[in-house]
Amino acid sequence: MKLHASGEDYLEAILVLHKRIGMVRSVDVARHMEVSKPSVCHAVGILREGGFLTMDEEHYLHLTDIGREVAVKIYERHCFFMEQLIAAGVDPKIAEADACRLEHVISRESFERLKETADQ
């Protein structure tokens, strides 16, 4: 299943929240992303159907292996772009917004080349 940017954002949010608070429910995602609970429920349904996450009997969300893989990839890109933009003097709020867009559109090859260049 091909994920859209919004699906990647939900997976990333679940990963970040899991690191921060442990067990994650839809309401936590809604607060974190500043979206409605029905929007989260709709996204969760699609992501569950696609095999990216599961929900247990207590309604906690759990990333599957493939969901975690996607979330980690997106989060890595997000952090990289945030750091690079802030280091270049971009206001952190603008850097955050731009990183959210860049993380979805850049190819794997271009991202890897940028990381190599930044490491030098």
SEZA-772939 format. One line per 5 residues: number of its first residue (from 0); their letters; for each residue x, y, z of N, C-alpha, C, CB. Coordinates in pm, 1 decimal. Each point is the difference from the previous one (the first is absolute). Glycine has a CB too. Layout:
NUM = a = X:Y:Z:X:Y:Z:X:Y:Z:X:Y:Z ~ ...
***
This chain:
0 = mklha = 84.4:-119.1:0.0:-84.4:119.1:0.0:88.2:124.5:0.0:-183.8:-124.1:122.4 ~ 153.7:215.3:-211.2:73.0:126.3:-9.5:-54.9:97.7:102.2:45.4:-38.2:-244.9 ~ 43.3:92.6:325.1:-39.1:97.1:102.6:6.9:141.7:-54.6:82.6:-154.9:178.5 ~ -177.9:234.9:-139.1:5.0:142.6:-29.8:76.3:69.3:112.2:-220.1:-9.2:-128.5 ~ 254.0:134.6:107.5:74.6:76.8:100.2:-73.6:1.3:133.8:96.7:142.9:-182.7
5 = sgedy = -229.0:-132.1:179.7:-74.7:4.1:126.2:13.2:-131.1:76.2:-161.0:161.4:-102.5 ~ 160.3:-273.6:33.2:19.2:-129.0:65.8:137.2:-10.1:62.9:-157.2:-103.3:-161.6 ~ 257.8:153.2:90.1:135.3:2.3:55.0:6.2:88.0:123.9:93.8:-38.6:-229.0 ~ -166.0:150.8:225.9:-2.7:90.1:115.6:-60.6:-68.4:122.2:-18.4:195.4:-155.4 ~ -87.8:-272.3:134.1:-61.2:-71.8:112.1:95.7:-103.5:57.4:-225.8:35.8:-101.6
10 = leail = 292.8:-110.4:16.1:95.6:-100.0:47.8:113.0:67.2:77.7:-55.7:-148.3:-195.9 ~ 105.5:258.7:142.9:107.0:74.2:67.7:-47.7:49.4:136.7:94.5:70.2:-223.6 ~ -216.3:-18.1:229.6:-54.6:49.6:126.5:-11.4:-113.1:102.3:-126.3:178.4:-124.9 ~ 81.8:-294.5:81.7:-11.3:-113.7:91.6:137.2:-40.4:52.0:-205.1:-79.0:-121.6 ~ 304.8:77.8:33.6:136.9:-32.5:41.5:50.4:100.1:103.7:44.0:-102.1:-225.8
15 = vlhkr = -59.7:230.0:198.5:47.1:105.4:90.2:-72.5:-9.7:134.5:50.9:149.9:-197.9 ~ -180.8:-167.5:193.5:-76.6:-10.8:124.0:37.1:-124.3:79.5:-185.4:123.1:-109.9 ~ 208.3:-232.3:39.4:40.0:-123.1:68.5:131.9:20.8:74.2:-118.8:-137.3:-174.9 ~ 211.9:208.2:112.0:127.7:29.2:65.4:-20.5:90.3:121.4:117.9:-24.3:-220.6 ~ -212.5:116.0:210.4:-22.0:99.7:104.4:-85.8:-51.7:116.0:20.8:173.8:-176.0
20 = igmvr = -131.3:-242.4:145.2:-94.8:-37.0:105.6:-22.8:-150.2:14.8:-108.0:216.3:-40.8 ~ 164.4:-294.5:-48.8:-20.5:-145.0:7.5:-121.3:-42.1:-79.6:106.1:-2.7:224.2 ~ -211.1:-35.8:-156.7:-120.9:-47.6:-66.1:-75.2:117.5:-62.7:-15.4:-193.0:162.7 ~ -31.9:174.6:-287.7:-60.3:109.0:-76.6:-142.1:-38.4:-41.2:228.0:72.2:-83.9 ~ -319.4:20.2:104.9:-137.9:-15.5:-46.4:-29.0:107.0:-104.5:-72.0:-97.5:223.2
25 = svdva = -39.0:79.7:-293.1:-39.6:95.1:-104.1:-11.4:142.5:52.2:-120.3:-184.3:-112.9 ~ 68.8:200.3:234.0:-15.5:133.8:56.7:135.5:68.5:17.2:-208.3:-75.8:117.5 ~ 311.6:-1.8:-85.4:135.1:56.6:13.1:49.2:52.1:-135.2:49.5:-158.4:191.0 ~ -77.7:81.0:-294.5:40.1:39.6:-135.4:-75.0:125.4:-42.1:49.2:-239.8:-58.6 ~ -179.3:244.9:88.7:-80.3:117.3:-35.6:54.7:126.1:66.2:-201.4:-147.3:-25.9
30 = rhmev = 234.8:137.8:152.4:55.6:116.6:71.2:135.5:40.1:-58.0:-121.1:-70.7:208.8 ~ 206.0:-27.6:-230.1:135.3:26.5:-50.5:-3.2:66.0:-137.6:83.5:-196.1:130.7 ~ -169.7:145.9:-217.6:-5.3:50.3:-137.4:-97.0:116.7:-16.8:57.9:-228.3:-77.0 ~ -133.0:257.3:184.5:-99.5:106.7:-3.9:-102.5:-23.7:-111.2:171.0:159.2:91.7 ~ -225.2:-282.1:-91.9:-104.8:-38.7:-93.8:-114.8:-60.2:82.0:168.6:-42.0:-190.4
35 = skpsv = -281.2:21.4:126.0:-115.6:-54.9:70.5:15.8:-150.1:24.0:-144.0:177.4:-103.1 ~ 77.2:-225.6:206.2:1.3:-143.2:29.3:-58.6:-80.2:-116.8:-20.2:51.3:246.1 ~ -89.5:-6.4:-310.6:-49.9:-74.4:-116.3:102.1:-10.4:-113.6:-227.8:76.0:61.7 ~ 309.4:28.5:-80.1:105.6:-5.5:-102.7:101.7:-108.5:33.9:-30.7:245.7:-47.1 ~ 66.6:-253.9:174.2:94.8:-102.4:43.9:-61.7:-138.0:-16.6:103.8:161.1:163.7
40 = chavg = -229.4:-176.4:-125.4:-66.1:-130.5:-12.3:-4.9:-45.4:-145.5:-137.4:51.6:203.3 ~ 109.4:40.5:-293.3:-1.4:-32.8:-143.2:139.5:-44.4:-45.4:-187.3:166.3:-38.4 ~ 288.4:-90.4:76.3:137.0:-33.0:-39.5:43.8:-133.5:60.3:52.6:245.2:-17.2 ~ -87.0:-267.7:142.8:36.0:-125.3:66.8:-61.5:-117.8:-74.4:15.0:118.6:222.2 ~ -140.4:-104.6:-264.3:-65.0:-106.3:-75.7:74.5:-33.1:-128.2:-216.5:72.1:95.9
45 = ilreg = 257.0:30.0:-167.5:74.5:-20.3:-125.5:135.7:-63.5:28.2:-117.1:197.7:-103.2 ~ 185.5:-149.1:206.3:132.6:-52.0:33.4:-7.7:-143.5:52.4:75.2:233.7:51.5 ~ -179.5:-266.5:21.1:-19.8:-138.3:46.0:-24.4:-90.5:-119.8:-94.5:81.3:220.0 ~ 9.1:-36.5:-309.8:-32.1:-75.5:-120.6:125.1:-24.8:-83.8:-230.4:99.0:1.0 ~ 319.0:-1.2:-3.8:123.6:-11.2:-77.5:109.4:-78.7:70.2:-58.2:214.9:-102.8
50 = gfltm = 34.0:-255.3:226.4:98.2:-79.4:73.3:109.4:81.2:66.8:-47.2:-178.6:-158.4 ~ 23.9:308.9:177.2:101.5:86.8:58.8:-10.6:11.9:151.4:1.4:124.0:-212.3 ~ -119.3:-153.1:265.3:-16.1:3.3:145.0:-112.1:-92.4:42.9:84.6:234.9:5.4 ~ -86.1:-262.5:124.0:-105.9:-79.8:60.9:-54.9:77.8:119.0:107.2:-219.2:-75.1 ~ -224.0:176.0:120.5:-59.7:59.6:119.0:-39.5:-115.2:92.2:-85.0:206.6:-128.3
55 = deehy = 126.5:-196.4:253.0:-33.3:-108.6:92.6:-138.8:22.3:60.6:245.4:-32.8:51.5 ~ -285.4:-59.7:35.2:-133.6:4.8:59.2:-22.5:122.1:88.7:-1.6:-246.8:-8.4 ~ 108.2:309.2:53.1:-12.1:122.1:80.9:15.2:126.4:-85.6:90.2:-126.6:197.6 ~ -89.8:107.7:-329.6:5.6:108.4:-98.3:135.5:70.6:-7.1:-241.6:30.2:38.3 ~ 345.7:-97.5:4.9:134.4:54.1:-18.0:48.8:-34.1:-139.9:48.9:-21.1:247.4
60 = lhltd = 23.8:115.3:-307.4:51.9:-17.5:-135.7:141.9:-55.0:5.4:-145.1:188.6:-83.1 ~ 173.5:-283.1:-5.8:132.2:-62.0:-8.1:43.1:-4.8:-146.0:-43.8:-138.3:208.5 ~ 161.4:189.6:-236.2:53.8:-8.1:-135.7:40.6:-143.8:-29.3:80.3:239.7:11.3 ~ -110.6:-285.8:-131.3:50.7:-129.2:-44.6:144.6:20.6:-44.1:-232.5:-80.4:-72.3 ~ 299.1:-25.4:34.7:138.7:13.9:-46.3:9.1:95.5:-118.5:48.6:-232.5:79.8
65 = igrev = -138.8:217.4:-176.9:4.1:87.8:-117.5:-40.4:142.2:38.0:-52.2:-195.9:-149.4 ~ -43.0:210.2:240.7:-39.5:132.9:46.9:114.2:70.3:71.0:-234.0:-80.5:21.8 ~ 306.1:6.3:60.4:115.3:56.9:70.8:108.4:39.5:-99.6:-52.3:-140.2:203.1 ~ 74.3:56.5:-302.9:101.6:29.8:-101.0:-30.3:131.3:-71.8:39.5:-245.5:-29.7 ~ -164.1:264.0:-9.5:-40.5:123.8:-66.8:13.3:117.8:96.1:-158.7:-128.6:-148.7
70 = avkiy = 110.8:112.6:271.3:3.7:108.9:98.0:142.6:43.6:30.2:-211.8:-86.0:98.8 ~ 301.1:-9.6:-81.9:140.1:31.4:29.3:62.9:75.1:-117.5:16.8:-204.5:147.8 ~ -46.0:161.0:-268.4:54.1:65.8:-120.2:-47.7:145.4:-7.0:5.1:-222.3:-121.7 ~ -133.5:244.2:141.8:-55.2:135.2:-7.0:54.6:86.1:113.2:-208.3:-90.1:-107.7 ~ 216.1:34.1:227.8:50.9:75.2:114.6:147.2:36.8:-19.2:-164.8:-118.0:148.1
75 = erhcf = 242.2:27.8:-203.9:141.2:29.1:-28.5:11.8:117.5:-96.1:58.8:-241.5:37.1 ~ -138.9:238.9:-142.5:2.3:109.9:-96.5:-42.6:130.7:66.1:-49.1:-162.1:-185.8 ~ -55.7:155.2:265.7:-49.7:119.4:67.7:109.0:62.5:87.4:-232.3:-96.8:-2.3 ~ 295.1:14.5:84.1:106.0:49.7:89.0:116.3:57.5:-78.8:-66.2:-169.4:170.2 ~ 105.0:101.0:-276.6:111.1:47.0:-83.3:-30.2:138.8:-56.0:57.7:-238.1:-59.2
80 = fmeql = -174.6:253.3:-2.9:-33.8:128.5:-60.2:-16.9:109.4:105.3:-110.3:-122.1:-187.5 ~ 51.4:88.0:300.0:-12.1:98.4:109.3:138.6:50.3:40.8:-211.6:-112.8:82.1 ~ 302.9:20.3:-56.7:134.6:37.2:44.0:71.5:84.6:-104.8:10.9:-209.8:135.6 ~ -18.8:168.5:-262.0:68.3:72.5:-106.4:-56.9:140.0:-17.6:47.1:-216.7:-113.2 ~ -177.0:228.3:116.0:-62.4:131.0:-19.2:29.5:93.9:116.4:-180.2:-109.2:-133.7
85 = iaagv = 173.6:57.6:255.0:30.4:83.6:117.0:147.1:41.4:-2.6:-180.0:-117.0:134.8 ~ 269.1:23.2:-171.6:142.9:32.2:-9.4:26.6:106.6:-106.6:54.3:-233.3:75.0 ~ -140.0:236.3:-177.0:14.7:100.2:-106.0:-60.8:134.5:39.5:-4.2:-184.6:-168.2 ~ -55.4:190.8:287.8:-53.2:126.2:49.0:-150.2:18.3:-18.0:219.6:92.0:-49.3 ~ -289.5:-197.6:8.9:-145.0:9.8:-17.3:-66.2:-2.3:137.5:12.1:-113.9:-227.5
90 = dpkia = -114.2:196.8:244.2:-77.2:1.5:123.9:-52.1:-142.0:27.7:-66.2:244.8:-36.7 ~ 76.3:-291.6:161.0:-42.1:-137.3:31.2:-143.8:-34.4:-38.8:160.4:10.8:184.1 ~ -253.0:82.8:-171.5:-138.7:-28.1:-39.4:-11.9:-19.8:-150.6:-80.5:133.6:195.6 ~ 152.0:-52.4:-270.8:0.1:-15.1:-145.8:71.9:-128.7:-37.3:-4.7:250.7:-31.7 ~ 116.2:-279.6:99.3:75.3:-122.9:-26.5:-87.3:-122.8:24.4:213.8:116.6:63.9
95 = eadac = -292.8:-113.8:42.6:-91.4:-111.1:32.1:-99.8:-22.8:-112.7:24.6:50.8:244.2 ~ -86.9:56.7:-289.1:-100.3:-10.2:-107.0:63.0:-47.4:-130.5:-132.4:182.8:108.7 ~ 249.0:-127.4:-141.5:66.7:-39.6:-124.2:48.2:-144.6:6.1:69.6:237.5:-34.8 ~ -18.5:-278.8:150.1:46.0:-138.5:16.1:-115.6:-96.8:-20.4:178.6:75.8:159.8 ~ -296.5:-38.8:-111.9:-118.8:-85.1:-16.2:-34.8:-20.8:-147.1:-84.8:82.1:220.3
100 = rlehv = 110.3:17.6:-302.1:-27.7:-14.3:-142.8:113.0:-73.6:-71.1:-134.6:210.7:7.1 ~ 257.0:-172.6:23.6:115.3:-60.1:-68.0:11.6:-150.6:24.1:115.8:218.7:21.3 ~ -148.1:-262.4:97.8:17.5:-141.1:36.0:-80.3:-93.0:-89.7:40.5:70.9:234.2 ~ -145.3:-20.9:-296.5:-86.5:-84.6:-81.9:34.7:0.0:-148.4:-175.6:43.3:164.9 ~ 237.0:61.0:-212.3:15.3:14.9:-144.5:137.8:-36.9:-53.7:-167.8:176.3:15.9
105 = isres = 266.9:-181.7:69.4:135.3:-26.4:-47.6:18.6:-149.9:-28.5:85.4:198.7:132.3 ~ -10.8:-227.8:-237.8:27.6:-140.3:-33.0:100.6:-57.6:98.7:-47.6:44.2:-243.7 ~ 49.3:-175.7:254.2:95.6:-66.8:88.7:142.8:32.1:-42.0:-165.4:-184.7:41.5 ~ 191.0:183.5:-171.6:135.4:28.4:-49.4:44.9:141.7:37.2:-39.2:-159.8:-189.7 ~ -46.3:257.0:165.2:36.5:138.2:32.3:22.3:17.7:149.8:-131.0:79.0:-198.1
110 = ferlk = 45.4:-140.5:279.3:14.5:10.8:144.7:132.3:-60.3:44.9:-249.3:-8.8:26.5 ~ 283.1:-108.5:-78.5:126.0:-65.2:37.7:119.8:86.1:-38.9:-108.9:-224.6:-27.4 ~ 105.3:287.1:-89.8:109.6:86.9:-44.7:12.2:122.5:90.3:-34.2:-78.4:-236.7 ~ -77.3:136.0:273.6:3.3:115.8:90.0:58.2:-38.2:135.4:-199.2:96.8:-117.6 ~ 159.7:-213.4:169.3:54.1:-46.2:128.1:150.7:-19.7:-9.1:-218.6:-111.4:52.4
115 = etadq = 265.1:52.2:-163.0:144.0:-20.9:-18.3:73.0:133.1:-2.6:-45.3:-211.2:-127.1 ~ -8.4:308.2:56.9:60.7:132.5:-11.2:2.7:67.5:137.2:-80.1:20.0:-239.5 ~ -26.4:-34.1:315.7:-7.1:63.0:132.7:98.2:-63.5:97.2:-240.1:53.6:-40.9 ~ 269.0:-182.6:23.3:91.2:-70.2:89.7:145.9:35.7:-23.9:-164.1:-184.0:9.1 ~ 192.0:245.7:-120.8:140.3:30.3:-33.9:50.6:123.5:69.7:-35.0:-106.1:-218.7
***
